[in-house]
Amino acid sequence: MTKTADRERRYVILDRDRAKFARYLGSKVHLCRTATEIATLYDRDLRALTWISCTREFTDQLLKTACRLRAKMTRRAARQDECVITIASPRAESVPTLHALFSCIVGDSPAYRWLPKDELAEVLLGASVDRSEFLIGGAADLNTHTLCLVRGDCRQVAVPFSSFPASGDGTAPDFSKLRFTDYGHTVALGDYEASADAILYEIDADYRKKLNRTRKERERSFGASLLRLRKQRQLGRGDFAPLSSKTIARIERNEIEKPHGKTLQAIAGKLGVASEEIGTY
């Protein structure tokens, strides 16, 4: 997917629970709860759509609708940059037809694991960010010792198990226990954790260039100091209760430049330093 297409991308959620996604809905995010709504939207929009199917039943309905409408077209218009994310893996029998109808299918195997649904929605549907910087899901192949990782823009990358050496304290990755946390910033393999930044830095030259530019701008910020100190203490973003992992992530990304009061006290207390010392790390 091109950067231009990603900026123009619209998302279609296939789910019955409107209230769960209500705050995201707008000109770039739609919700379809019926076959009629799917058909209307499919028939109208031809480019840069990402369908997010929350259940196998909705995936089947999307497939039936798309196949029926395509068969009726006397002149089949090209559908550009169209992607389907299947949170619940589709039936094996439906996978070939899905690939025939859509240019990109992500999640077409039971092996895929995803961010928790609320975190996934925030990454894909929330405020404008570079989604390519997040890892939203993936699958581990224990036979070939390879890991497929899904970025927030739906591009997939393959990484060998050997890219994940044991940590300094001897914790080894358990690839049979793959999960994704911290709003797409962390890949967990059992008790072992690897940051999305570190993984993408190794495999994507463009990401390295961008991250190095960003680091130069942020390396002296409070957020950068917090990130360094948190890693030194071997703490996850979810270890700062009552603060949420999302709040810690925003501070580390300098979206909250100067936390105050109870927020700062909670962070300093968990890190075991005086609040005024955090910025010195």
C-alpha positions in Angstrom: 0.0 0.0 0.0 1.3 3.4 -0.9 1.6 6.2 1.7 -1.0 8.2 -0.3 -3.4 5.3 -0.2 -2.9 4.9 3.5 -3.7 8.5 4.2 -6.9 8.2 2.2 -7.8 4.8 3.6 -11.2 4.1 5.0 -12.2 1.4 7.3 -15.4 -0.7 7.4 -16.1 -2.6 10.6 -18.3 -5.7 10.3 -19.9 -6.1 13.7 -23.3 -5.8 15.3 -22.2 -3.7 18.3 -22.4 -0.1 17.2 -21.9 1.3 20.7 -18.5 -0.3 20.9 -17.2 1.6 17.9 -19.4 4.7 18.0 -16.6 7.1 18.9 -14.6 6.2 15.8 -17.4 6.4 13.2 -17.3 9.2 10.6 -16.3 9.9 7.0 -13.4 7.4 7.2 -14.8 4.8 9.4 -18.1 2.9 8.7 -20.0 0.1 10.5 -22.0 -2.5 8.7 -24.4 -4.7 10.6 -26.4 -6.3 7.8 -25.9 -7.8 4.4 -27.8 -4.8 2.8 -25.3 -2.3 4.4 -22.4 -4.4 3.2 -23.8 -4.5 -0.3 -24.5 -0.7 -0.4 -21.0 0.2 0.7 -19.3 -2.4 -1.5 -21.2 -1.3 -4.5 -20.3 2.4 -3.9 -16.6 2.5 -2.9 -13.9 1.1 -5.1 -10.6 2.2 -3.5 -8.6 2.2 -0.3 -11.0 0.2 1.8 -10.0 -2.0 4.7 -12.8 -4.4 5.9 -12.4 -5.5 9.5 -14.5 -8.6 10.1 -15.0 -9.5 13.7 -16.7 -12.9 13.2 -16.5 -15.7 10.7 -20.2 -15.2 9.9 -19.5 -11.6 8.8 -16.6 -12.8 6.7 -18.9 -15.3 4.9 -21.5 -12.5 4.4 -18.8 -10.2 2.9 -17.6 -13.0 0.6 -21.1 -13.8 -0.6 -22.0 -10.2 -1.2 -18.8 -9.3 -3.0 -19.0 -12.5 -5.2 -22.6 -11.8 -6.1 -22.1 -8.2 -7.0 -18.9 -8.9 -9.0 -20.7 -11.6 -11.0 -23.5 -9.1 -12.0 -21.1 -6.4 -13.2 -21.0 -6.3 -17.0 -17.8 -4.3 -16.8 -15.8 -5.2 -13.7 -14.1 -2.1 -12.3 -10.7 -2.6 -10.6 -10.9 -2.3 -6.8 -7.7 -0.6 -5.7 -5.8 -1.2 -2.4 -8.6 -3.2 -0.8 -7.8 -5.2 2.3 -9.7 -7.6 4.5 -8.6 -8.2 8.2 -10.3 -11.3 9.6 -10.0 -11.1 13.4 -11.8 -14.5 13.6 -10.1 -16.8 11.1 -12.3 -17.7 8.1 -13.4 -21.1 7.1 -10.6 -22.9 5.2 -13.0 -23.5 2.3 -13.6 -19.7 1.9 -9.9 -18.6 1.8 -9.3 -19.2 -1.9 -12.4 -17.2 -2.9 -11.4 -14.4 -0.5 -8.0 -14.1 -2.1 -9.7 -14.1 -5.5 -12.0 -11.2 -4.6 -9.7 -9.0 -2.5 -6.1 -7.8 -3.1 -5.0 -8.3 0.5 -6.2 -10.8 3.1 -4.7 -10.6 6.6 -5.7 -13.2 9.2 -6.6 -16.1 7.0 -5.3 -18.8 9.4 -6.2 -19.9 12.9 -2.5 -19.3 13.8 -2.9 -15.5 13.8 -2.9 -13.7 17.1 -4.1 -10.1 17.5 -4.0 -7.1 19.8 -6.9 -7.0 22.3 -9.9 -5.6 20.4 -10.0 -2.3 22.2 -6.3 -1.7 21.5 -6.6 -2.9 17.9 -9.5 -0.4 17.3 -7.5 2.4 18.8 -4.5 1.7 16.5 -6.5 1.2 13.3 -9.3 3.7 13.8 -8.0 6.3 16.3 -6.3 9.6 15.8 -4.1 10.0 12.7 -0.8 8.2 13.2 1.7 6.4 11.1 0.2 2.9 11.4 3.2 1.3 9.9 5.0 1.8 13.2 2.7 -0.5 15.1 2.6 -4.4 15.1 -1.1 -5.4 15.4 -0.9 -9.2 15.0 0.9 -12.1 13.6 1.5 -15.9 13.5 4.3 -18.1 14.6 5.4 -21.2 12.6 7.1 -23.6 15.0 8.1 -26.0 12.1 10.0 -23.4 10.0 11.0 -21.2 13.0 9.6 -18.1 11.3 7.3 -15.4 12.6 4.9 -13.4 10.4 4.2 -9.9 11.8 1.3 -7.6 10.7 2.0 -3.9 10.7 -0.8 -1.4 11.3 -1.0 -0.6 7.6 -1.6 -4.3 6.9 1.8 -5.0 5.4 3.2 -8.3 6.6 6.9 -9.1 7.3 8.6 -12.4 8.0 11.2 -12.6 10.8 13.3 -15.7 11.8 13.1 -16.9 15.4 16.9 -16.3 15.6 16.1 -12.5 15.6 14.9 -12.9 19.2 17.9 -13.9 21.4 17.4 -14.5 25.1 17.3 -11.4 27.2 20.0 -10.3 29.7 18.3 -12.1 32.6 18.2 -15.3 30.7 14.5 -15.1 29.7 14.0 -17.0 26.4 11.2 -16.4 23.9 8.4 -19.0 23.9 7.1 -18.8 20.3 4.1 -21.0 21.2 2.7 -18.1 23.4 2.7 -15.3 20.9 0.7 -12.2 21.8 0.6 -8.4 21.1 0.3 -5.7 23.8 0.9 -2.0 24.6 -1.2 -0.8 21.7 1.0 -2.4 19.1 4.3 -1.4 20.7 5.3 -4.8 22.1 5.5 -8.4 20.9 5.3 -10.9 23.8 6.6 -14.5 23.5 5.6 -16.0 26.8 7.5 -14.0 29.4 9.8 -12.5 26.8 9.1 -9.1 25.3 10.4 -7.3 22.2 9.6 -3.8 21.2 8.1 -3.0 17.8 10.7 -0.3 17.5 13.5 -2.8 17.9 12.0 -5.3 15.4 11.2 -2.8 12.7 14.6 -1.1 13.2 16.3 -4.4 12.2 14.2 -5.2 9.1 13.1 -1.9 7.6 15.8 0.6 6.3 13.2 3.4 5.8 12.0 2.9 9.4 15.6 3.1 10.6 16.1 6.4 8.9 12.9 7.8 10.2 13.5 6.6 13.8 17.0 8.0 13.8 15.7 11.4 12.8 13.0 11.2 15.5 15.5 10.1 18.1 17.7 13.1 17.5 14.7 15.4 18.1 13.4 13.5 21.2 16.4 12.0 22.9 16.5 14.7 25.5 12.8 14.8 26.2 11.0 13.7 29.3 9.3 10.9 27.3 12.7 9.5 26.1 14.1 9.6 29.6 11.0 7.7 30.9 11.4 5.1 28.2 15.1 4.6 29.0 14.5 4.3 32.7 11.5 2.0 32.3 13.5 -0.4 30.2 16.4 -0.2 32.7 13.9 -1.2 35.5 12.5 -4.0 33.2 9.0 -2.6 33.5 6.2 -2.8 30.9 3.9 0.1 30.2 1.1 -1.8 32.0 3.1 -1.8 35.3 2.2 1.7 36.3 -1.3 1.3 37.7 -3.5 3.2 38.2 -2.1 4.8 35.0 -3.0 3.0 31.8 -0.4 1.6 29.4 -1.9 4.0 26.8 -1.1 7.0 29.1 2.5 5.8 29.5 2.9 5.3 25.8 1.6 8.8 25.1 4.1 10.3 27.5 7.0 8.3 26.0 6.0 9.5 22.5 5.9 13.1 23.9 2.2 13.5 23.2 2.0 14.5 26.9 5.2 16.6 27.3 4.8 17.6 31.0 2.8 15.2 33.2 1.8 16.7 36.5 0.6 15.9 39.9 -0.6 12.4 40.6 0.5 11.1 37.2 4.1 12.1 37.8 4.0 10.8 41.4 2.7 7.4 40.3 5.4 7.1 37.6 8.2 8.1 40.0 7.0 5.8 42.7 7.0 2.8 40.4 10.5 3.7 39.1 11.8 4.2 42.6 13.3 7.7 41.9 12.4 11.2 42.7 10.1 12.8 40.1 12.6 15.6 39.4 15.3 13.0 38.6 13.4 11.1 35.8 14.4 13.7 33.1 18.1 13.2 34.0 18.2 9.6 32.6 
